[in-house]
Amino acid sequence: MNRDVYDTLSLTVAMHPSENLERMMARVLAYCLNAHEFLDFTKGLSAIEEPDIWLRTLDDQLMLWIDIGEPAVDRIKKATRISRAVKVYSFNSKADVWWEQSKAKLSELNVAVYGFDTAEIKTLAGLVKRTMEMSVTVSGDSAFIAAEQGECEVHWKTFQHVE
């Protein structure tokens, strides 16, 4: 609703062996928040030089780099040099500490930083089934998710916004 995007997506999401359900669902939610025809999941944790999600144009320009978690400032700095836009979505209890330690350096960079509510991401992860359908409705700073297993709402806060 925020961006007037109304679409049906069919996603195949692989979970890395070292990844938990909360991180995977934070990736899915970040994907939904940035839905676009050319948005793709990358190899993620399997390819350290790539973001978790990216948007590349038909001529292979990197338009959007999305990291999930609490990446190092140097990683974000590098991303801002190679991508037109960079976003970070944090999802766990250490997000506030990471932000306090990183905000001085990140404020100098063209990066948007958001923090999902940890308890709500855990609730969302509890809805996961191997094969599932879910509906995501985004309005303001929250997303309402309905799935076969139940429903939940996930809020996020904006640590840093860019125009």
C-alpha positions as CSV (number, residue, x, y, z in Angstrom):
1,M,0.0,0.0,0.0
2,N,2.9,2.4,0.7
3,R,4.2,2.1,-2.9
4,D,0.9,1.1,-4.6
5,V,2.4,-2.3,-5.5
6,Y,-0.2,-5.1,-5.7
7,D,1.3,-8.3,-7.0
8,T,1.4,-12.0,-6.6
9,L,4.9,-13.4,-6.3
10,S,6.0,-17.0,-6.3
11,L,9.3,-17.2,-4.4
12,T,11.6,-20.1,-3.8
13,V,13.7,-19.3,-0.8
14,A,16.6,-21.4,0.2
15,M,17.8,-21.4,3.8
16,H,21.6,-21.5,4.3
17,P,22.7,-24.2,6.8
18,S,24.0,-21.6,9.2
19,E,20.8,-19.4,8.8
20,N,17.9,-19.6,11.2
21,L,14.2,-19.1,10.4
22,E,14.2,-15.6,11.8
23,R,16.9,-14.4,9.4
24,M,15.3,-16.2,6.5
25,M,11.9,-14.5,7.2
26,A,13.7,-11.1,7.6
27,R,15.0,-11.6,4.1
28,V,11.6,-12.5,2.8
29,L,10.0,-9.4,4.5
30,A,12.8,-7.2,3.2
31,Y,12.1,-8.6,-0.3
32,C,8.4,-7.8,0.0
33,L,9.1,-4.3,1.2
34,N,11.3,-3.6,-1.9
35,A,9.3,-5.7,-4.4
36,H,10.3,-5.0,-8.0
37,E,10.4,-6.8,-11.2
38,F,14.2,-7.2,-11.2
39,L,14.7,-7.8,-7.4
40,D,16.4,-11.1,-6.7
41,F,17.7,-13.2,-3.8
42,T,21.4,-13.8,-4.1
43,K,23.5,-16.7,-2.8
44,G,23.5,-14.7,0.4
45,L,25.7,-16.2,3.1
46,S,27.2,-18.5,0.5
47,A,28.7,-15.6,-1.4
48,I,30.3,-13.0,1.0
49,E,30.8,-10.5,-1.8
50,E,27.1,-10.3,-2.6
51,P,24.3,-8.8,-0.6
52,D,21.3,-10.9,0.5
53,I,19.1,-9.3,-2.1
54,W,19.9,-7.1,-5.0
55,L,18.2,-5.3,-7.9
56,R,20.1,-5.3,-11.1
57,T,19.0,-3.7,-14.3
58,L,18.9,-5.5,-17.7
59,D,22.3,-4.0,-18.5
60,D,23.6,-5.4,-15.1
61,Q,23.9,-2.1,-13.2
62,L,23.5,-2.6,-9.5
63,M,20.7,-0.4,-8.4
64,L,19.9,-1.7,-4.9
65,W,22.0,-3.7,-2.4
66,I,20.1,-5.1,0.6
67,D,21.9,-6.7,3.6
68,I,20.1,-8.5,6.4
69,G,21.5,-8.4,9.9
70,E,24.3,-6.2,11.3
71,P,27.0,-5.9,8.6
72,A,30.4,-4.3,9.2
73,V,30.6,-0.6,8.3
74,D,33.4,-1.4,5.8
75,R,31.0,-3.8,4.0
76,I,28.3,-1.1,3.8
77,K,30.8,1.5,2.7
78,K,31.9,-0.8,-0.2
79,A,28.3,-1.4,-1.1
80,T,27.6,2.4,-1.3
81,R,30.4,2.7,-3.9
82,I,29.1,-0.1,-6.2
83,S,25.3,0.3,-5.8
84,R,23.0,3.3,-6.3
85,A,21.1,2.5,-3.2
86,V,21.9,0.5,-0.1
87,K,19.5,-0.7,2.6
88,V,20.2,-2.7,5.8
89,Y,17.4,-4.6,7.7
90,S,18.4,-5.7,11.2
91,F,16.2,-8.2,12.9
92,N,17.6,-9.4,16.2
93,S,18.1,-8.3,19.8
94,K,21.6,-6.9,19.2
95,A,20.4,-4.4,16.6
96,D,20.3,-1.5,19.0
97,V,23.8,-2.1,20.2
98,W,25.1,-2.5,16.7
99,W,23.4,0.7,15.6
100,E,24.9,2.7,18.6
101,Q,28.4,1.4,17.7
102,S,28.0,2.1,14.0
103,K,25.8,5.1,13.6
104,A,28.6,7.8,13.6
105,K,30.3,6.1,10.6
106,L,27.0,5.1,8.9
107,S,25.6,8.6,9.1
108,E,28.3,9.7,6.7
109,L,27.1,7.1,4.1
110,N,24.2,7.0,1.8
111,V,22.5,4.0,3.4
112,A,19.0,3.4,4.8
113,V,19.0,1.4,8.0
114,Y,15.9,-0.3,9.5
115,G,15.3,-2.5,12.5
116,F,12.6,-5.1,12.5
117,D,11.0,-5.9,15.9
118,T,12.8,-9.0,17.2
119,A,9.8,-10.6,18.9
120,E,7.6,-10.0,15.9
121,I,10.1,-11.6,13.6
122,K,10.2,-14.6,15.9
123,T,6.4,-14.8,15.6
124,L,6.6,-14.6,11.8
125,A,9.2,-17.4,11.8
126,G,6.8,-19.5,13.7
127,L,4.4,-19.4,10.8
128,V,6.9,-21.0,8.4
129,K,6.1,-24.3,6.7
130,R,8.1,-26.0,3.9
131,T,5.6,-25.0,1.3
132,M,3.3,-22.1,2.2
133,E,1.3,-19.2,1.0
134,M,1.2,-15.9,2.7
135,S,-0.2,-12.5,2.2
136,V,1.8,-9.4,3.1
137,T,0.2,-6.0,3.5
138,V,2.5,-3.1,4.1
139,S,1.2,0.2,5.5
140,G,3.3,2.8,7.2
141,D,6.0,1.2,9.3
142,S,4.4,-2.2,9.7
143,A,3.5,-5.3,7.7
144,F,0.6,-7.6,8.3
145,I,1.3,-11.1,7.4
146,A,-1.4,-13.8,7.0
147,A,-0.5,-17.4,6.4
148,E,-2.1,-20.8,6.9
149,Q,-0.5,-21.2,10.3
150,G,-1.8,-17.9,11.6
151,E,-1.1,-14.2,11.2
152,C,1.1,-11.5,12.7
153,E,2.2,-8.0,12.3
154,V,5.9,-6.9,12.1
155,H,6.9,-3.3,12.8
156,W,10.2,-1.7,12.1
157,K,12.0,1.4,13.2
158,T,14.0,3.6,10.9
159,F,17.5,4.1,12.3
160,Q,18.6,6.1,9.3
161,H,16.6,7.3,6.3
162,V,18.0,8.6,2.9
163,E,16.2,10.5,0.2
